[in-house]
Amino acid sequence: MRKIDANLVPPLDIWAGKGYLLDIWNKIRQEFLRLIEKWETFKEKRSRIEVLFDIVKNTLGLKRLHQYTGRSVEKRVCRTFHLAFYLIQLAEGMGISARELVYW
């Protein structure tokens, strides 16, 4: 953590007569250091989100989205994500991990 903190250097704008930005920079730095300590929690959530998007994109065909109106895209995406959640739930009930669904 010390090494990370030592490498967090504020941008040059702060030193160019914009001292009020230093307070903002310090708040951002402190919040970042607080969150990085909890990285393991975020890492797991991020991994699950990536798996969900991989399933939606590769398994359920959202990769080939060729629709032209915003409303039709919205409907398709909502239906696909709804189906993905049920698919993950069903697979986990059958002992299949969500990560395995990506390769179907």
C-alpha positions in Angstrom: 0.0 0.0 0.0 2.8 2.4 0.7 4.3 1.8 -2.7 0.9 2.6 -4.3 0.4 5.7 -2.2 4.0 6.9 -3.0 3.2 6.7 -6.7 0.0 8.7 -6.5 1.2 12.1 -7.7 -1.2 14.9 -8.4 -1.4 16.3 -11.9 0.6 19.4 -12.8 -2.5 21.6 -13.0 -2.7 21.6 -9.2 0.7 23.3 -9.0 -0.2 25.9 -11.7 -2.0 28.3 -9.5 -5.0 26.0 -8.8 -4.3 25.1 -5.2 -8.0 24.4 -4.5 -7.7 21.3 -6.7 -5.2 19.9 -4.2 -8.0 19.3 -1.7 -10.1 17.6 -4.3 -7.0 15.5 -5.3 -6.4 14.5 -1.7 -10.0 13.4 -1.3 -9.9 11.3 -4.4 -6.6 9.7 -3.3 -7.9 8.9 0.1 -11.1 7.3 -1.4 -9.0 5.3 -3.9 -6.7 4.0 -1.1 -9.8 3.0 1.0 -11.3 1.1 -1.9 -8.1 -0.6 -3.0 -7.9 -2.2 0.4 -11.2 -3.9 -0.3 -10.1 -5.0 -3.8 -10.9 -8.7 -3.2 -14.6 -7.9 -2.7 -14.7 -5.8 -5.9 -12.7 -8.3 -7.8 -15.3 -11.0 -7.3 -18.2 -8.7 -8.3 -16.3 -7.5 -11.4 -15.6 -11.1 -12.4 -19.3 -12.0 -12.1 -20.3 -9.0 -14.2 -17.8 -9.9 -16.9 -19.2 -13.5 -17.0 -22.7 -12.1 -17.3 -21.7 -9.9 -20.3 -19.8 -12.8 -21.9 -22.9 -15.0 -21.6 -25.2 -12.3 -23.1 -22.8 -11.5 -25.9 -21.5 -14.9 -26.9 -24.2 -17.4 -25.8 -27.4 -15.4 -26.3 -26.3 -13.6 -29.5 -26.2 -10.0 -28.4 -23.0 -9.8 -30.3 -25.0 -9.8 -33.5 -27.3 -6.9 -32.7 -28.5 -5.4 -35.9 -31.4 -3.2 -35.1 -31.9 0.3 -36.0 -34.2 2.1 -33.4 -33.3 2.8 -29.9 -36.5 1.3 -28.6 -36.0 -2.0 -30.5 -32.5 -2.2 -29.2 -33.7 -1.5 -25.6 -36.3 -4.3 -25.9 -33.8 -6.8 -27.2 -31.2 -6.0 -24.6 -33.8 -6.2 -21.7 -35.1 -9.6 -23.0 -31.6 -10.9 -23.4 -30.5 -9.9 -19.9 -33.7 -11.3 -18.4 -33.1 -14.6 -20.2 -29.4 -14.6 -19.1 -30.4 -14.2 -15.4 -32.8 -17.2 -15.7 -30.2 -19.2 -17.6 -27.5 -18.6 -14.9 -30.0 -19.5 -12.2 -31.0 -22.7 -14.0 -27.4 -23.7 -14.7 -26.3 -23.2 -11.1 -29.3 -25.3 -10.0 -28.0 -28.1 -12.2 -24.4 -27.8 -10.9 -23.1 -25.9 -14.0 -21.0 -22.8 -13.2 -21.9 -19.6 -15.0 -18.4 -19.4 -16.4 -19.0 -22.6 -18.3 -22.1 -21.1 -20.0 -19.8 -18.6 -21.8 -18.4 -21.4 -23.9 -21.7 -23.0 -25.0 
